Amino acid sequence: MLKRPRPGLYAVTPDGLETPRLLMLAEAALAAGIPLLQYRDKSGDDARRREQATALRALCRRHGTRLIINDDAALAREVDADGVHLGGEDGDLAAARALLGPDKLIGTSCYADFARTQAAAAAGVNYVAFGAMYASPTKPQAPRAPFNLVTRARQELPGVQVAAIGGITLDNAAPVIAAGAQFIAVITDLFEAPDVTARAAAYQRLFAESAAHELS
């Protein structure tokens, strides 16, 4: 049975980085013990994407982090990544499951649409992602997702984990976690931080503090 990733920071790599800088930044984030890293590159350079994904897979294995490939189930299979994340228009969930098999993670963007979330759960995804939670520098035109979608998904779809994305920073992440997000997906606030490892560790502490509060 596929083991569910532990809650925590879901680092999403910036688009279009040259390989040395990508690997340097990724390793800095991985050093904080994050559960998930998503490789995101929209360049269309297949050879570079294959090279970078393969290198990231090796780094993630070393650090015990799951590697997710953005929008490309075939690449995820080729490099033996831990799963794929598909946007709303980026491929059929059932086809991705058939390609990757039962032991890989499949996540999908549900934006602010709970009906999409229910359909994704029925298709057998492992996690759904809501967003943008706040104004997003990566996708400034993205519609906002209310926090209660996160809470509702946790209550009504217990077999599916919940991620939140969009404009999240260290200063505004705590309410999203309190709403029930098991993963906080971050690009800018993580990879543009002066100390990426320290910033990733700070996000991880928010999850530890939330878990401690639930137990108290």
C-alpha positions as CSV (number, residue, x, y, z in Angstrom):
1,M,0.0,0.0,0.0
2,L,1.3,3.5,-0.9
3,K,2.4,5.3,2.2
4,R,1.0,8.8,2.5
5,P,3.5,11.6,2.7
6,R,3.8,13.3,6.1
7,P,2.4,16.9,6.2
8,G,4.7,19.7,5.6
9,L,6.2,22.1,3.0
10,Y,5.7,21.2,-0.6
11,A,8.5,23.0,-2.4
12,V,7.8,23.8,-6.1
13,T,10.8,24.7,-8.2
14,P,11.0,28.0,-10.1
15,D,10.5,27.7,-13.8
16,G,13.4,27.8,-16.3
17,L,16.4,27.6,-14.0
18,E,19.8,26.4,-15.3
19,T,20.7,23.0,-13.9
20,P,23.4,24.0,-11.4
21,R,21.3,26.7,-9.8
22,L,18.2,24.5,-9.7
23,L,20.1,21.7,-8.0
24,M,21.7,24.1,-5.5
25,L,18.3,25.6,-4.5
26,A,16.6,22.2,-4.4
27,E,19.3,20.7,-2.2
28,A,19.0,23.7,0.2
29,A,15.3,23.1,0.6
30,L,15.7,19.3,0.9
31,A,18.2,19.8,3.7
32,A,15.3,21.0,5.9
33,G,13.6,17.6,5.7
34,I,10.6,18.6,3.5
35,P,8.2,15.9,2.5
36,L,7.6,16.9,-1.2
37,L,9.4,18.6,-4.0
38,Q,7.7,19.4,-7.3
39,Y,9.8,19.9,-10.5
40,R,8.1,22.5,-12.6
41,D,9.6,23.6,-15.9
42,K,7.4,24.9,-18.8
43,S,10.3,25.5,-21.2
44,G,9.5,22.6,-23.6
45,D,13.2,21.6,-23.7
46,D,12.7,17.9,-23.3
47,A,16.4,17.0,-23.0
48,R,17.0,19.6,-20.2
49,R,13.8,18.6,-18.4
50,R,14.9,14.9,-18.5
51,E,18.3,15.8,-17.2
52,Q,17.1,18.0,-14.4
53,A,14.3,15.6,-13.4
54,T,16.8,12.7,-13.2
55,A,19.2,14.8,-11.1
56,L,16.4,15.9,-8.8
57,R,15.3,12.3,-8.3
58,A,18.8,11.4,-7.1
59,L,18.8,14.3,-4.6
60,C,15.3,13.5,-3.3
61,R,16.2,9.8,-2.7
62,R,19.2,10.9,-0.7
63,H,17.1,13.2,1.5
64,G,14.0,10.9,1.8
65,T,11.7,13.4,0.0
66,R,9.1,12.5,-2.6
67,L,9.7,14.0,-6.1
68,I,6.6,15.0,-8.0
69,I,6.8,16.0,-11.7
70,N,4.5,18.9,-12.9
71,D,2.1,18.1,-15.7
72,D,4.1,15.2,-17.3
73,A,3.2,11.7,-16.3
74,A,5.4,10.2,-19.0
75,L,8.5,12.0,-17.7
76,A,7.5,11.0,-14.1
77,R,7.5,7.4,-15.3
78,E,10.7,7.7,-17.3
79,V,12.8,9.0,-14.3
80,D,11.0,6.9,-11.7
81,A,9.7,10.0,-9.9
82,D,7.3,9.5,-6.9
83,G,4.4,10.9,-8.8
84,V,2.9,13.6,-11.0
85,H,0.8,16.8,-10.5
86,L,-1.7,17.6,-13.2
87,G,-3.4,20.9,-13.6
88,G,-7.0,21.2,-14.7
89,E,-6.2,20.9,-18.4
90,D,-3.1,18.9,-18.2
91,G,-4.1,15.3,-18.8
92,D,-6.5,12.6,-17.7
93,L,-6.2,11.4,-14.1
94,A,-7.3,7.9,-15.0
95,A,-4.7,7.7,-17.8
96,A,-2.0,9.0,-15.4
97,R,-2.9,6.3,-12.9
98,A,-2.9,3.6,-15.6
99,L,0.6,4.8,-16.7
100,L,2.2,5.2,-13.3
101,G,0.5,2.3,-11.4
102,P,-0.9,2.2,-7.9
103,D,2.3,3.0,-6.0
104,K,2.8,6.5,-7.3
105,L,1.3,9.8,-6.1
106,I,-1.1,11.6,-8.3
107,G,-2.2,15.2,-7.4
108,T,-4.3,17.6,-9.2
109,S,-5.2,21.3,-9.1
110,C,-8.8,22.0,-8.1
111,Y,-8.5,25.8,-7.8
112,A,-11.7,26.9,-6.0
113,D,-14.0,24.1,-7.4
114,F,-15.3,21.5,-4.9
115,A,-17.1,19.6,-7.7
116,R,-13.7,19.1,-9.4
117,T,-12.3,17.9,-6.0
118,Q,-15.0,15.3,-5.7
119,A,-14.4,14.1,-9.3
120,A,-10.7,13.9,-8.6
121,A,-11.2,11.9,-5.5
122,A,-13.5,9.5,-7.4
123,A,-10.7,9.1,-10.0
124,G,-8.3,8.0,-7.3
125,V,-6.0,10.9,-6.8
126,N,-3.8,11.0,-3.7
127,Y,-4.1,14.7,-3.1
128,V,-5.9,17.8,-4.3
129,A,-4.6,21.4,-4.3
130,F,-6.6,24.5,-3.7
131,G,-5.6,28.0,-4.6
132,A,-4.7,30.7,-5.0
133,M,-5.1,31.2,-1.2
134,Y,-3.7,34.7,-1.5
135,A,-2.7,36.9,-4.4
136,S,0.0,35.0,-6.2
137,P,3.1,36.5,-7.9
138,T,3.4,33.3,-10.0
139,K,-0.2,33.4,-11.3
140,P,-1.5,36.9,-10.6
141,Q,-4.8,36.4,-12.4
142,A,-5.6,33.2,-10.5
143,P,-9.0,33.2,-8.7
144,R,-8.9,33.1,-4.9
145,A,-9.9,29.9,-3.1
146,P,-11.7,30.3,0.3
147,F,-10.1,28.5,3.3
148,N,-13.3,26.6,3.9
149,L,-12.7,24.5,0.8
150,V,-9.6,23.1,2.6
151,T,-11.6,22.3,5.7
152,R,-14.5,20.8,3.7
153,A,-12.2,18.5,1.8
154,R,-10.6,17.3,4.9
155,Q,-14.0,16.5,6.4
156,E,-15.7,15.0,3.4
157,L,-12.8,13.3,1.6
158,P,-10.7,11.7,4.3
159,G,-8.9,9.4,1.9
160,V,-7.4,12.4,-0.1
161,Q,-4.7,14.7,1.3
162,V,-5.1,18.4,0.8
163,A,-2.5,21.0,-0.4
164,A,-2.8,24.7,-0.6
165,I,-1.0,27.0,-3.0
166,G,-0.9,30.6,-4.2
167,G,0.7,33.6,-2.5
168,I,1.6,31.7,0.6
169,T,4.4,33.1,2.7
170,L,5.8,32.3,6.1
171,D,3.8,35.2,7.5
172,N,0.4,34.0,6.2
173,A,0.8,30.2,6.1
174,A,-0.4,29.5,9.7
175,P,-4.1,30.2,9.0
176,V,-4.0,27.9,6.0
177,I,-2.5,25.1,8.0
178,A,-5.1,25.7,10.7
179,A,-7.8,25.3,8.1
180,G,-6.6,21.8,7.5
181,A,-4.0,22.0,4.7
182,Q,-1.6,19.1,5.0
183,F,0.8,20.6,2.4
184,I,1.7,24.2,1.8
185,A,3.0,24.6,-1.8
186,V,5.5,27.5,-2.1
187,I,7.7,28.8,-4.8
188,T,8.7,32.5,-4.4
189,D,8.8,32.9,-0.7
190,L,11.0,29.8,-0.4
191,F,13.4,30.0,-3.3
192,E,13.9,33.8,-3.2
193,A,14.7,33.7,0.6
194,P,18.2,34.7,1.6
195,D,18.6,31.3,3.3
196,V,16.5,28.6,1.6
197,T,17.2,25.9,4.2
198,A,16.3,28.2,7.1
199,R,13.1,29.3,5.3
200,A,12.1,25.7,4.6
201,A,12.8,24.7,8.2
202,A,10.6,27.6,9.4
203,Y,7.7,26.3,7.4
204,Q,8.3,22.8,8.8
205,R,8.1,24.2,12.3
206,L,4.7,25.7,11.5
207,F,3.4,22.1,10.9
208,A,5.1,20.8,14.0
209,E,3.5,23.6,16.1
210,S,0.1,22.9,14.5
211,A,0.4,19.2,15.3
212,A,1.5,19.9,18.9
213,H,-1.5,22.3,19.3
214,E,-3.9,19.6,18.1
215,L,-2.5,17.1,20.7
216,S,-2.7,19.6,23.6
